[in-house]
Amino acid sequence: MNLRLSDLSACFEGVIPSIIATASADGMPNISYLSHVVRVDEEHVALSNQFFAKTAANVRANPKVTLIVVDGFTGDQFLLDIGFVRSVDTGTLFDRIARQLKASSAQVGMSDVMRLRSADIFRVHGIEKVPSPAETGSPATGRAPVSLPALSEAIKVIERQAEADEIIDSLLGGVQRVLGYDHALVLIHDSHRGCLITTGSIGYERSGLGSEIAGSEGLIGAAATSGQTIKVSDMSRVRRFGEAIGLEAERTENATRTVAFPQLSTAMSQIAIPMTAQGTVTGVLFIESAERLAFREEDEAALEILVGQAASALRASEREAAAAELKPAVGMPESVIAGREVRVVHHRFDDSVFVDGTYIVKGVAGTLLRLMLDWHLSDGRTEFTNREMRLAVGSRMPEIKDNLETRLLLLRRRLDEKQAPVRLVRVSRGRVRLKAEGPLILEVTASDETTFERL
């Protein structure tokens, strides 16, 4: 049986380290472990080079090199007879490996240490399966292949949705129904603050709505900045390495203005798929699984199809909401007139909003709530359109034109989740209504000054 590199796809997932064996010019052997081996095509592999000066020197002095790769499903081992071709430190291949290395090493705080020096390309002259005394058999992934009819139906469901919340929920539902993944998040890009904000989630004890990831942090940030799908297939390797070097994750943020990012403590695989519409990354779908090697090539393809449809639907929804007719304002509903006083505090320095002492949200979403409260104070209105909000804040936040719908969605969901005495209700396309359990008191703080406004 003639083996091809494409037959060894499970060997390049990084679950079990590969081994490279070289020898110096005088025959002194040297063996090193490799963090990443990538199949370039049917005749070439690329090896990550971070620290291995001795290996690099041996390769250049003695072209006879042996690589051992291991199938992460079955444990089968393969000997590859390889020959050095060249090293690259720029270009698409180098960037691809560097992104993967940075994303996985960031899990243990080593992104600044585990930097890729070069990607060393080798030609594969022969592949040999290592005889095993035990019968390994076929891999058992525990999941059926992706159903194309189910995938087609999930796409149609997304297509039928008109509102941002329906689109995001349909995407997460499709991930669960079609692929069987139960822990997933949708994060929307906030270019004003340079981060990604959790706007939808399934499977977690705490939803994590409003939690943030820095624009270049870990798998999620790498997927957003590169526009490419990035995954880790065995988190146990990352955790073991982190424990060995004694790293601890600590929260340094002000706890009163942050939402904990949801995590699956038993996660073994993670994947981040960028949501791209017309060449622009607007968000990321992030999925975790307790299984090693959970995300097969066909799963990646199916997820990218679903995500692409959702990204396009969100873009279309944003445009339609922006074009909604600006109708005359309506009066105050009874829910705002009677009842106890409700205190809303807006902090200008980060646009964070607290309702009766409970943190709700910050950034653009906080600005939008303050804006609606100001309008209510000035003319008694309780209904507001996306169009007028976009025009009002556009001069200060030009990027607001791209995802105001999702910012309002985040605000509405956070108010609902916290059972706040102030709520936003969607009235129609591009229009929301403010409701409160009683008279509102707005406090606006900036540095050392505080102003009070009764609504």
N, C-alpha and C positions, 0 to 999 in steps of 0.2 A: 504493500500500500504506500503510495507516494503522498506524503503529507505536505500541505500548503500552510502558509502563515494564517490564512483566513480560517483554517480548521482549528487554530489555536487561540481563538478570540478570547476565551475565558482566562488565558494565561497573561493577558495584558491589562487586567483590571486592577492590579496592584494589591490583591488580597494576600498573596504569598510572595515574599521578596524573591526576586531573581538573583542569580549568582553569575558573576563573570570571572573566568579563570584566564590569567595571562602569565607570561614568563618574560624575564629580562633577556637581554642579548646573550648572557652566559648561561641561561637555562634555569634561573632561580624563579620558582613559581610564586604567584600571588593571587589570592582569592578575595573578592570584595562583594558585598551585597549592593543591589541597586534598588533605588526607590521607585523608579519609573522606567519601563520599557514600552515603547510605542511601536505599533505596526505602521510603517509608512506606506508600503504597498506589498505585493506578493514576493518581492525580492529583497526588501530592505526593512531594517528596524532601526529605531533611534533610542539611544541610551542617555539618561540624564547624567550630567557630570556636575556635581556640587563640590566634592572634596578630594576626589581620587587622583592625586598627583602621581602616585606610584603606578596606578593602573594606566593612566594616560601615557606615562613615560614608557612602560612596557609595550603598549600597543604600537607606539611609533618605532620601537626598537625591534619588535618581533610581531609580525602580522598574524601569527597563528593564535586565534582567540576562540574560546568556547564559552557559550552562554547556556545556562540552565534556566528554563522557565517552567512554572508549575500551574496546572489547571486548578483554579480556585474552587470548582465544583467537585471534581473527582479526585484530585490529588495526583493525577498523572504528571510525570515529569518528562521533559523533552530536552535533548541536547541539540543545540544549534551551532553548527560550524560557521563562524562569521569572519569577515575580513573588513578592516577599517577602510572607509571611503573618504570621509571628511568631517570636520566639525563646523557647526554653524552657531553663531551667537546673535543672529538677527533673523527676521523673516517669520513666515506663518507657522512653520513647524516649531521653531524655538519659542514663539509666543504661546503656542498651544500647550507645550510642556511646562513652560514657566507659570502660566495661569493655573494649571492643575496642581503644580507643586506649591505655589503660594496659597492656594485655597485650602489644600489639605493641611499644610504646616501651620496655617493661621489658627486651626482648631486648637493647637497647643501653644500658641503665642510665639511660634518660631519662624514667622514669615520673613523677618529681617535676617535670620541666620541661614535658613535653608534656601539660599538664592541659587538659581541655575547659572552656572558658568558657561556651559555650552551644551548643545545637543549633538552627540556623536553618532554619526550615521554609519551603519555597517551593512555590507551585502551578505545575505544568507546563502551559503554554498550548499548546505545540507541540513536536514532535520531528521532526528532519530528519536524514537520513543524509548525511554529507559524501561527495561523489563522490570516488572513488579511481581513479588511472590504472592501478592494478594490480588484478587479480582476486583477491579474498581467499578466496572459497570458504567451505566449511563447516569448522567447527573439528574437529580430529582429536584426541580425548582419549586414544586408545590403549587404552581399556578399554570392555568391553561394559556395557550397562545391568545394574543389579542384578537377579539372578534371584530372583523371588519364591519358587519352590519351594526353592531353595538356602537362602534366608533362613528359610523355614518349618522346614526340617530343622535348621538351626543352632539355632533356638529350642528345638526338641524335644530336641536333644542337651543343651543347658544344663538344661532341665527335668528330665532324667533323672539328673542328678548330685546326689549327697548330701553330698559333702565340699567344703570350701572350695577345696582345690587343684584338684579336678576341675572345679569351676565356673569358676574363673579360667582354667584351661588351655582349657576349652571355649569361653570367650568369645574368647580370643586366637586359637584355631583357627578360629572362625567369622569373625573379622575377616580372617584370611588367605585362607580358602577362598571366602567369599562376595564379598568386596570386593577381594581381591588386594593388600592392604597387608602388607608384610613387616616393618615396624618398629613395634612397639607395646608399651606398658607399661600395667600396672594398678597404680595407687597407692591405698592404703587410708588413710583419714583417721585420724590419731592425735590426738584432742582433748586428751589429757593433756599433749602437748608442742606442740600447735598446728601440726602439720605433716602432710604426706602422705608415706607410705613406699612405695617400690617393692616390690611383693610378687609380681609376675609380669612376664615380658618375653619377647619373641621378636625375633629378627633382629639383635641387637647382639653385637659381639665379646665384650664383657663384659656380663653379665646386668644389673648394677646393682642386684641385690637388696639391700635395706637402704638404698639411697640415699634422700635426703630432699629435699623441696621445702617451703619455708615456706608456711604456710596461705594467703597472699595473693600469692604470687610468680608473675609471668608468666601465660601462658595457663592453666596447670594450676591455680594458686591462684585466678585469676579465675573459672574454671569452678566450682571447689569452693565459693567464697563466694557466687556469684550463683545457682548451680543452673542455669546456662544454658550451652549449647554455644558455644564460642568458637574461632575459627580465624584463621590467617594464611595467605594464599594465595600470597604471594611473599616469601620470606625474603631474596631478594637485595636488595630495597629496604631492608630493615632492616639488612642487613650493610653495604651501601654507605653508608648514613647513619651507622652506627656508626663506620666507618673514617674518614669525613670529619671527625668531631668528635674522633677520636683516642682513643676509649675502649678500654680493655682489661679483660677479665674476669680477676680474680685470686681465688684461693682464700685465704680468711682463716681457715678452720676448722682445727682441730687435725687434721692428716692421719691421726693414729693412730686417730681415732674417727669417721672419715667414710668413706663409700663413694662413689666418683665416679658422678655421674649419667650414664647412657648417652646418647650423642648421635649422630645421623646427620650427619656433617660436610657432606654434600651436600644436606641437607634444603632444600627450597624451599617446602613446605607443611607446616603443623602444625595439628592439631585436638585439642581437649580436650573430652570429653563427661562430664558429671557422672553418677555412679552414684547414683541416688536411689531410696529405698525408703520408702514411707509418708511422703513429704514431707521426709525427712532425707537429706542427701548423705553417703554413706559412703565414697566414693572417686571416682576419676577414671580414665577410659580415655584415654590419650594416644597419638596416632599421628603419625608423620612420613612424608613422601614426598619423593623427589627430583624430583617433577614440580611445576611451577607449576599452580595451580588444580586440585589433585588431588581436592579434596573437593567434589563436586557436591551440589546440594540433595537428590537422592535418596539419595546416600551418607550424608549427615547423618541423614536419616530412618531409614535402615536401621541405622546405628550406634546411634541412640538407642533403637531397638526392642531390639537385642541387649543393650545396656547395662542397660536397664530390667529385662529378664528376668534378667540375671546378678545385679543388685542385689537383686531379690526372692528369688532362690534362695539368695544368701548370708545374707540375713536369716532365711529359713526354716531353713537349715542351722545357724545359730547357736542358734536356739531349740530345735531337736531335740537338739543336742549338750548344751545346758544342762539338758535334762530327762532325760539318760541316767542310768540307775540307778547309784548309788554302791555298788559291790561291795567286798567285803573286799580288803585289800591282798594282793599276792602276794610271794613271796620274791625273792632276788637271783639273776639269771641268771649263768651262769659267766663271761660276757663282762666283768662288773664285778669278779670276784674275782681273776683271774690277769692277768699282764702288767705292763708298765711303769707307773710312776706318771704320772698326767695332772693337770696343774696348771690350775685354773680360778680366774680373778681377777674379782671383782665390785666395781665402783666405785659406791658408794652415791650420789654426788652427781649422776650422770646415768644410773645403772643400766646402765652399759656392762659387757660381759662379754668377757674374753679367755681363750682356751684355748691353753695352751702358748705364750703370747706373741702369738697371732694374734687380731686384733680380729674379733669375731663380730657383735654387735648391741648396741643400747642401748634404753633406754626400757622400755616394758611387757614386751617380749619378753625383755629381760635380767632383769627382775624375776621372770618366770615360771621361767626356768632356775634362778635362785638359790633360788626357793621349792622346786622339785623336789629340788634338791641338799640343802636343809635337811631336808626330810622323809626323804630317803634316809639322812641322817646319824642322825636321831633314831630311826627304826624299821626301817631296812633295806629299805624299799619301793623298787620300781623301776617300778611302774605307777601312773598318776595320771589323774584324771578332770578334764574341763573344769569340772564342777560344783564340785568342791572348790577348784579354783584360783580360780574366780570368787568364791566365798564368802570365800576367804582374802585376796584383794587388793581386794575390792570396797569395803571401808571407806576405803582410801587412794586408790583410783582408781575412783570411782563409774561412769565411762563404760565400764569394762571389760566390762560386761554386753553391750555391743553388738557387739564384734568380737574376742572372745578367740580364736575359731577362726582368724582371719587372723593374729593375733599369733603363735600357735603355729606356723602355717604358715610365716611368715617365719623364725622361729627354726629350725625343722626344715630349711628350704631353705638357710639360711646355713651351718648346721653341715655339711650335705651338700656344698655348693659348696666350702667350705674344707677338705673331707676331714678334719674334726676327729676326734680320737680319742674324742669324745663325740657320740652321735647320739640322735635321737628317732625312734621307730618308731610309726606309728599302728597300734593294736591293733584297735580297733573304734570305733563311733560315740562321740565324746566321750571317748576314752581313748587315752593314749600310754604308751610304755615307754621308759625311759632305758637306754641301752647305752653301755658304755665299754670301751676296750681294756685297762684296768687300774685299780688303786686310784686314787681321786680325791683330790686335795688342793684344798680350797677356801680361797682367800684373799679376805677381805673388807676393803676399804679405805674409809675415810671421813676426809676432811681429812688429818690427820697420823698417823692410827692404822691399824694393819693387824693383823688377827687371822687365824690359820691353823686350819683345821679339816680333819682327815683323814676321808675317806669310805671 
